[in-house]
Amino acid sequence: MLQSTLSNNQKLKVETIRECAETVVSLRNDILDISKVEAGHLEIDIQKFDLREMIAHTERLWRTRSDAKNLELSVAVETDVPNEMEGDTNRIKQVLFNLLSNTIKYRDQGKVMVNVRSKGLEDGSHRIRFVVQDTGGGLDVETQERLFQRYIQPSPSIGEPEGGAGLGIAIGRNLVEMMGGTMGVDSEIGVGSFYFELPLGVPKKASTNSLESAEIESFKTDPNVSVLIVEDNQINQRVLEAFLAPFQFESKAATNGAKAVELVKQDRFDIILMDIQMPIMDGIDATRKIRELGGWCETVPIVAVTENAMAGDREKYMEAGMDDYVPTPVNRETLTEVLNKYKLGSGDFN
């Protein structure tokens, strides 16, 4: 929908839907991350990102909820904080989201303030301090001491009846420490704040991870390029087809690995997007059988498209004969990067 013609109001609503969906995924990931941290499988992904854009994205997610509760939400990024930074933007957003969630959930009145400030370091990096402050209930000393343990919440007397699992704060501290930072709380009854500090690099040349629609449109389309989508979930099939539509590629879909093997016996494809967990035959076995067919099947790019992102998964897919890995939920930018990598549509891939 975002790639279609929309009014500004419609685009904002669709963006909000997309951002809320991403939020649901991040909440699920909180639960998974606890297990990954304990197993030593959680990894930090350092990339260039726009810090102010990240803050604005987080603010949009919580503006509707704070307005509905008549809370005054304010966000301030101090002028000496660089725009372009290097760090794990998804993990930073996750920590900030969890702090705002915890703060807004337990407030029915007053103010919630987000402040971001910077301290330059001698090596050219910056130590960025994120503060989420509120006026209202606050936390007593005993609760503060227990707060960063798993499943610990403020007492019901100063919280909402439904409460929560208490995972957000615990995983937040784990993530911050993995990124080389610190996290804490300054609070007393009536006022308080959560904060975390992170050392973040500044890229030598400003850039952005996102691809503008103009870049998408300038990519050479080629109706002769054929894509095989191997995915048992019909909604996921439609999402991938929608992302591929601007490139004018021909696409076919298979609902399991066995059907994919039959299709490659009948037709030639320029790339295969392969789910991993499927009935009848999974993506790993299907990849092995496709490679065994020889000829063009030995070299066609096969890209794993899956939510399985534990340490060692990527290596397992490569071992089976896959060429690349795209984590779900898939976005347009990531998929475009893969297509560019294999020069699909440029006329020099056969």
Solvent accessible surface area in square Angstrom, and as a share of the most:
residue,aa,sasa,rsa
1,M,155,0.69
2,L,56,0.28
3,Q,75,0.33
4,S,66,0.43
5,T,139,0.81
6,L,49,0.24
7,S,58,0.38
8,N,137,0.70
9,N,89,0.46
10,Q,91,0.40
11,K,98,0.42
12,L,101,0.50
13,K,118,0.50
14,V,19,0.11
15,E,41,0.19
16,T,51,0.30
17,I,120,0.61
18,R,92,0.34
19,E,2,0.01
20,C,61,0.36
21,A,55,0.42
22,E,69,0.31
23,T,21,0.12
24,V,99,0.57
25,V,38,0.22
26,S,27,0.17
27,L,84,0.42
28,R,96,0.35
29,N,43,0.22
30,D,7,0.04
31,I,106,0.54
32,L,79,0.39
33,D,2,0.01
34,I,9,0.05
35,S,66,0.43
36,K,29,0.12
37,V,40,0.23
38,E,116,0.52
39,A,57,0.44
40,G,64,0.61
41,H,68,0.30
42,L,15,0.08
43,E,123,0.55
44,I,47,0.24
45,D,77,0.40
46,I,110,0.56
47,Q,79,0.35
48,K,73,0.31
49,F,9,0.04
50,D,40,0.21
51,L,0,0.00
52,R,73,0.27
53,E,103,0.46
54,M,8,0.03
55,I,6,0.03
56,A,39,0.30
57,H,25,0.11
58,T,2,0.01
59,E,45,0.20
60,R,105,0.38
61,L,32,0.16
62,W,20,0.07
63,R,80,0.29
64,T,98,0.57
65,R,94,0.34
66,S,0,0.00
67,D,78,0.41
68,A,81,0.63
69,K,32,0.14
70,N,133,0.68
71,L,7,0.04
72,E,100,0.45
73,L,8,0.04
74,S,47,0.30
75,V,45,0.26
76,A,52,0.40
77,V,34,0.20
78,E,70,0.32
79,T,136,0.79
80,D,86,0.45
81,V,3,0.02
82,P,30,0.19
83,N,75,0.38
84,E,32,0.14
85,M,0,0.00
86,E,55,0.25
87,G,2,0.02
88,D,8,0.04
89,T,23,0.13
90,N,101,0.52
91,R,40,0.15
92,I,0,0.00
93,K,50,0.21
94,Q,13,0.06
95,V,0,0.00
96,L,1,0.01
97,F,15,0.06
98,N,8,0.04
99,L,1,0.00
100,L,4,0.02
101,S,23,0.15
102,N,26,0.14
103,T,5,0.03
104,I,0,0.00
105,K,46,0.19
106,Y,21,0.08
107,R,23,0.08
108,D,100,0.52
109,Q,137,0.61
110,G,32,0.31
111,K,93,0.40
112,V,0,0.00
113,M,55,0.25
114,V,4,0.02
115,N,35,0.18
116,V,0,0.00
117,R,92,0.34
118,S,20,0.13
119,K,136,0.58
120,G,51,0.49
121,L,66,0.33
122,E,189,0.85
123,D,117,0.61
124,G,49,0.47
125,S,20,0.13
126,H,36,0.16
127,R,63,0.23
128,I,0,0.00
129,R,57,0.21
130,F,0,0.00
131,V,16,0.09
132,V,0,0.00
133,Q,68,0.30
134,D,12,0.06
135,T,48,0.28
136,G,31,0.30
137,G,19,0.18
138,G,6,0.06
139,L,15,0.07
140,D,69,0.36
141,V,105,0.60
142,E,112,0.50
143,T,7,0.04
144,Q,35,0.16
145,E,131,0.59
146,R,90,0.33
147,L,1,0.01
148,F,34,0.14
149,Q,97,0.43
150,R,96,0.35
151,Y,123,0.47
152,I,37,0.19
153,Q,63,0.28
154,P,12,0.07
155,S,50,0.32
156,P,117,0.74
157,S,102,0.66
158,I,53,0.27
159,G,19,0.18
160,E,28,0.13
161,P,138,0.87
162,E,122,0.55
163,G,13,0.12
164,G,29,0.28
165,A,60,0.47
166,G,17,0.16
167,L,19,0.09
168,G,19,0.18
169,I,8,0.04
170,A,6,0.05
171,I,0,0.00
172,G,0,0.00
173,R,79,0.29
174,N,48,0.24
175,L,0,0.00
176,V,0,0.00
177,E,98,0.44
178,M,79,0.35
179,M,27,0.12
180,G,48,0.46
181,G,7,0.06
182,T,71,0.41
183,M,12,0.05
184,G,7,0.07
185,V,24,0.14
186,D,85,0.44
187,S,24,0.15
188,E,113,0.51
189,I,115,0.59
190,G,37,0.35
191,V,57,0.33
192,G,7,0.06
193,S,14,0.09
194,F,11,0.05
195,Y,46,0.17
196,F,0,0.00
197,E,35,0.16
198,L,0,0.00
199,P,51,0.32
200,L,7,0.03
201,G,22,0.21
202,V,61,0.35
203,P,11,0.07
204,K,213,0.90
205,K,164,0.69
206,A,72,0.56
207,S,46,0.30
208,T,80,0.46
209,N,67,0.35
210,S,43,0.28
211,L,40,0.20
212,E,108,0.49
213,S,62,0.40
214,A,67,0.52
215,E,85,0.38
216,I,8,0.04
217,E,138,0.62
218,S,87,0.56
219,F,28,0.12
220,K,137,0.58
221,T,55,0.32
222,D,28,0.14
223,P,85,0.53
224,N,129,0.66
225,V,11,0.06
226,S,15,0.10
227,V,0,0.00
228,L,0,0.00
229,I,0,0.00
230,V,1,0.00
231,E,10,0.05
232,D,58,0.30
233,N,66,0.34
234,Q,110,0.49
235,I,116,0.59
236,N,64,0.33
237,Q,20,0.09
238,R,150,0.55
239,V,63,0.36
240,L,7,0.03
241,E,67,0.30
242,A,60,0.46
243,F,40,0.17
244,L,5,0.02
245,A,66,0.51
246,P,49,0.31
247,F,3,0.01
248,Q,110,0.49
249,F,21,0.09
250,E,91,0.41
251,S,42,0.27
252,K,74,0.31
253,A,40,0.31
254,A,3,0.02
255,T,47,0.27
256,N,7,0.03
257,G,0,0.00
258,A,30,0.23
259,K,106,0.45
260,A,0,0.00
261,V,12,0.07
262,E,86,0.39
263,L,36,0.18
264,V,5,0.03
265,K,119,0.50
266,Q,126,0.56
267,D,54,0.28
268,R,134,0.49
269,F,3,0.01
270,D,20,0.10
271,I,0,0.00
272,I,0,0.00
273,L,1,0.01
274,M,0,0.00
275,D,17,0.09
276,I,10,0.05
277,Q,122,0.54
278,M,20,0.09
279,P,75,0.47
280,I,146,0.74
281,M,35,0.15
282,D,51,0.26
283,G,0,0.00
284,I,21,0.11
285,D,63,0.33
286,A,0,0.00
287,T,0,0.00
288,R,108,0.39
289,K,90,0.38
290,I,0,0.00
291,R,39,0.14
292,E,137,0.61
293,L,75,0.38
294,G,18,0.17
295,G,61,0.58
296,W,54,0.19
297,C,4,0.03
298,E,104,0.47
299,T,107,0.62
300,V,5,0.03
301,P,4,0.03
302,I,0,0.00
303,V,0,0.00
304,A,0,0.00
305,V,6,0.04
306,T,7,0.04
307,E,101,0.45
308,N,39,0.20
309,A,55,0.42
310,M,75,0.33
311,A,43,0.33
312,G,41,0.40
313,D,18,0.09
314,R,105,0.38
315,E,104,0.47
316,K,98,0.42
317,Y,1,0.00
318,M,63,0.28
319,E,150,0.67
320,A,6,0.05
321,G,23,0.22
322,M,8,0.03
323,D,58,0.30
324,D,11,0.06
325,Y,32,0.12
326,V,2,0.01
327,P,64,0.40
328,T,44,0.26
329,P,86,0.54
330,V,20,0.12
331,N,70,0.36
332,R,52,0.19
333,E,41,0.19
334,T,40,0.23
335,L,2,0.01
336,T,4,0.02
337,E,99,0.44
338,V,10,0.06
339,L,0,0.00
340,N,73,0.37
341,K,117,0.50
342,Y,37,0.14
343,K,114,0.48
344,L,1,0.00
345,G,7,0.07
346,S,48,0.31
347,G,62,0.60
348,D,93,0.48
349,F,62,0.26
350,N,140,0.72
